[in-house]
Each structure stands twice: as structure tokens, then as C-alpha cells.
């Protein structure tokens, strides 16, 4: 690990530490623990299939993006790569995306650059969906940003314009990404110390991964699975409303869960390991300020929902690491030997 990576990771841990402090400062931990023990176990356990299914759906959607390079990628291998990537992201933010591309490339014998290309496409799809949700949320629930800005009336049109602009920009980037990468590759000869040839090979292969964007026949399925995935993400915030009597009494609906999904997605986008601290802070503030939830119950809900998801990802990721480590590890070693020769 180079110095830049070490600094980046230390900054991520520091960010998590700051937000953990903000989320738990002035907390009566005895009261928090007592409140969490009152959570309805049935509703807590119902999160397990919702979380697992949302990750499975992501794997299925990704499978459609990979079909140009492998006619029928294994569902099991797709899910393995997704969960390993998430598990790594819980420790080292952003590194999991690289791991995901490497793992599926090895397990399915797909070019690593092509796999990375589909990961990029997937993230653009996510950002497009998120930007649309931000715009829709600010339009339908204009008070959603109130807890986070000093002058909501002034910021509301800015958020709306930014979300619309992001949708336009990323949609254009999405349909023109192959051309952009091709343009960059034309200037590879300017890279020093012979790096241009290697970068050129990577970019050429990467372009082949991006060409999946032009396979129109997959769009209905990709769109359908994208909607299903975000539905289950929202469901994972709607179901917890019933864990605590004080929150259930607020009669919050699925629309409120979507608002919390948008807010918590911002927390997940920040480079804190596993959204540690950022998720707890954002979700608690939103529930208290927007819906008048009891602060202790809101914090307890954020802890339970985060830890259920975190533990599941780490447990499933650990299982697939053990199950696939021999195959992936041996192939990685072979590739390293070949590269060094």
C-alpha cells in the first residue's frame, strides 16, 4: 500500500470517527441499550431477507451487463463478487469496486477491464437513479432538506436544479462514455516512461466493457431490476418503522422511507468505511427533525438497521472469501507470475 492510499484510508477512518462522535455525543448509552432491547425481534429479523435480496438483485442486474462477455454468468459467482466487494468496502471504501471486478473476472474468465467497464456503467446507473430520486424527493417532499441547511427556501431550487443537471450530465456521460474513453486513449503516447502502451491496452479493453451500453435488448431487464433494487432499499427503511412503538405511532409511510433512503444514500456516498457514523448521524437527524421521532428510538433504529446490514455483508462476504479464495487466489498468483515474466 502506497503513501497516498494510507493517507486516503486514514482520512476515511477519521471521517467515520467524526460522524460517530456527532451521532453518539450526549447519548445515554444505558437508555439507548434499553430502547434497542425493546425492538420487536420479528421486524428486526424481517430485515435479513430484505437486505440479502436487495444485494442478490444487484448481482442479477450486473449479470445482464456482463452478458456480452459471458452468455450465462453464474448467479452464484455474481453474488459472490458483489458480497466480497461490499465486505471490502466496509473496511476500505471504494476498494470493493476494484475487488468486485477482479473477482468476477477470475471466476467467470472475463477480461478484468471489461468487468471494470460494467462496474462503471452500474455506478452511473446508480447515480442517475439517485439524482432522479433527489429531484423527485425535493419536489414532492420539499421539507426533506430542512434539517441539513440553514435556509431551506434558498437551497431547495439549488438541490432541484443540481439533481436535474446531474441526470442530464450523467445520462450524456452514460451514452458517450465509450467515445470519451476512446478520446483519452488517443493521448496515451504522452504518458512518460513507457506507461502509454500499458495504459493503451487497458483502455482498449475497457472500451469493450463499455460497449455493453449499446446493447438495447438488455435495457428493459436492467431497468426493471434497477427499480426492484431501489424498491427493496426503501423497503429496508420502511419495515424498521414498526420496530419501536414510539416510531410506529408516527404512522410513517413508504414515501417517508424513500425520503430517508435519499438522505441515507448521501451518507453511504461519503468515504467512511461501511458508512460508519455517517449513516447513523444522517438517519437520526432526519427522523428527529422531519418526523418528530424520539431521538433515542431514532438512534436505536439507525444502529439496528446499519448493524444488521453490516453483519450480514461481512458474514456472507467471509463465507464467499473462504469458498472462493482458493480459485481466485491461485488465479491471481498465476496472473502475477505471468505479468512478472
N, C-alpha and C positions, 0 to 999 in steps of 0.2 A: 504494500500500500504506500503510495507516494505521499509527499507532504501535503499536496493540495487535497487529496482525499481525506487525510487525517483531519485537516482543518475543517473541511466540509462536514465530516461526521461529528466533530466536537461541537460545531455550531448547531447541528441538528439536536444533539443532546441538550445543549444549553437552551435552545428554544423550547424543548419539551419541559425542561426544568422550570423555566419562567412561567409557562402556562399551567403547569401543575401547581405552582405556588399560587397563581391567580385563582385557580379553580378551588383550591382547598384552604386558602387563607381564612382565618377566623372560623373554621369549621369545628364544630363539636363532634369529634370522631366517635364518641360513645353514642351520641344521638344518631349520627349517620349510620353506624353499625346496627343500632336498634331498629331504625327505619328500614334498612335493607333486609333485615330478618323478617320483616312483616310483608315483604313482597310475595305475591301469590306464586307459588312454585310452578303451578300449571302454566301460567302465562310466561314465566321465565323459560321453562323448558320448551315452550312453543317456538321460541326464537331459534332453537337449534336447527330444525328443518328449514326454516326460512333463510337463515344465514347460509347453510350448506347449499340450498337450492339456488340462491342468487349467484353463488360462485360457480355452480355447475352450469347455469345458464350462460354466464360469461364464457366458460370453456366451449360451450356449444356454438355460441356466436363466433368465437375466434376460429372454430373449426371450419366454418363457411368461408372465412377469409383465407384460410390455408389450402382450400380445396384445389386451387390451380396448381399447387406444387405436390399435392398428395391427394389422390382421388377420395380416399376414405380414411382420414386420420382417426386414430383410435380415440374414442371418448375418454377412455381411462387415462391415456397419455396426455390429452389436452387438460384434463382436470388436474393431473399430477403437476404439470408445468405451471398452471395458474396458482395452485396452492403453495408450491415451492416459492414462486415469485412473491406471493403475498407474505409468506413467512419471513423471507429475507427482508422485505420492505418494513416489517415490524421491528427490525433491528437496524438496518441500514437503508434509509429512504432512497428511493429511485433505483437502487442496485437491483431490486427484484425484477424490474423490467428487462434488464440485461440477462439475468438468470433465466427468466421465462423463455426468452428467445433461444438461449443456449440449450436449455433442457429439451424443448420440443424439437429443436434441430437435431439433437442427438437421438432422441427416442424415435423420431419418425424419419430420420435420414433426409432432412430437408436442409437446404442451404441456410446457414446461420443468418446471412444478410437478408435473404428472402423472409425468414422468420421475423427478423427485426423490422422489416418493412411493414409486415402485417401488424406488429405491435404498435408502430407509429400510427397506422391507419386507425387502429382500435382506439388509441388515445385521442385522436382527432374527433372520432365519432362521439366519444365520451364528452369532450369539451363542447362540441356542437349541441349535444343534448343538454348539458349543464347550462350553457348560455341561454338556450331556449327556455329552460325552466326558470332561470333567474328573471328573464324578461316577463314570463307569464306570472311568476310569483309577485313581482313588483307591481304588475298591472292589476292583478286580482286581489292581492293582499298587500296594499301599499304600506301598511304598518310594519311589514316584516323587517325593514331595516332600522326601525326606530331605536332599538336598544344599542345599536352599534355606531351611530353617527350623532353629532350634536345638533345638526339642522336637517331633519329628515326631508322637509319640503324642498330644500335646495338640492339635496343629494338624490332624491327619487328620480328625477328626469335624467340625471347623470348615469345612474345604475341602469335605467331602461335603455338609454342610448348606447351605453357600453355593451350591454348584452346583445342588442341588435347588431351593433358593429362587429362584435366577436363572431356572431353567427355568420355574417356576410364574409368576413375575412377568412375564418376557418373553413367555410364551405368552399371559397375560392381556392384556398390552400389545398384543400382535400382533392379537388378535381384537377389542380395544376401541380400537385406535389411531384409527380414524375418528371414534368418539364423542369421544375426548379432544381431537382437533384441532378438532372442531366446538364443543366446550365452550370452548376457548381463544378461538376466533373470536368468540364471543358478547361477549367483553370487549374487542374491538378498538377500540371507541369511546373507551376510556380512554387510548389512546396519544396522546401530545402532537403538536402541530404538524401535524395532518392526516395523520399516518402511518397512522392506523387504517384509512382507506379502502383504501390500497395494501396493507396487511397483510391486510385482509379479502379482497381479490381473490386474493392469493397463497394464503391458507388455503383459500378456497373451491375453487380449482383443485387445491390439494394434496389435499384430501379426495377429489376424483375420482381422484387417483392411488392413494390408499389403498384405494379400493373394490375394487381387484383382489383384496384379501384374502378377499373373499366369493365369488369365482368358484371354486366347489368343483371344477369339472370339470378345472381345471389342477393340482390338488394332487398327483395321482399322478405326473405328469411332473415337477413341481417337486421333490417328494421324491426321486424316482429320480435326477434329475440332481444333487441335493444330495449324495446318498450317493456317486454316482460321482465328484464333485468332491473330496470329502474322502478317498475311496479313493486317488485319484491324488496328493493332497497327501502321504498317508502313504507311497505308493509312492516318491515323490521323496526320502524319507528312508530307505527300506529298501534301495533299489538302491545308494546310496553305501556301505553296509556292505561291499561287495565291492571297493571301490576300492583299499583297502590290505590287505596280507596280515595285518598285526597285528590289524586290526579284524575281518576275515573269520574269523580263527581264533577269535573270541569266539562264533561261531555265534549271532548275534543274529537274532531272528525278526521277523515282521511286527508282533507285539504290542509289541515294543520300539520299533519305528518309530512306532507310534501314540502311545506314551508320549512320545517325542521330539517328535512333532507337537504334542501338547498343550502341552509346555513351550515349544517354539519359537513357538507361536501367541501365547503371552503376550508373547514378545519382539517379535512383529510388531504387537501391540496397543499397545505403548508408542510415544509420539510421536517416535521417532527416524527421520530420513529413510531410507526403504528398510530399516528395522530394522538400520541400520549399527551395529555394535558390540553391540547388544542380542542379536541372533541369534547372533553368534559367541560371546559370553560365555555365554549360557544353554545353547546346544547343547554347547559344550565341557565346561562344568561337569557337565552331565547325563551325558554319555558317560563321563567320567572317574570321577565319583563313583558312578554307578549300575551301570556295566558294566565298570569297570576298564580302559577303553581307554587306550592310550598317549597322554599329553597332547599331544604334538606331532602325532601322527596325527589325534587328535580335532579339534585346532585346524585342521589342514590340510583335514579333511573339511568343517568349517564354512565355511572360506574358499572352497573349491571350489564347494560347493553354493550358497552365497549368491551368489557372483560369476557362476556360470552363469545363475542366475535373474535377477540384476540386469542383466547384459549383454543377455540375451535380451529382457527387458522394454524396456530403453532402445532397443535396435536396432529392435524391431518398433514401438514407440511412435513412434520417429523416422520410420520409413517411413510410418506412417499420418498422422503430422503433415504430412509433405510431400505425401502423396497427397490428404489431405482439407482441408488448410489453406485452399486457395482457396475451397472450398464453405463451410466453417464460418466462415472469416474474413469472407467477403463477407456472409454472412447475419447474422453478429454485428454487422457495421458497419451494415447496414440496420436491424437492430433498435435499435441505439443511436441512430441518426438519428431513428427513429420515436419512441423514448422521449423524446428531447430536444425534439421539436416540440410 
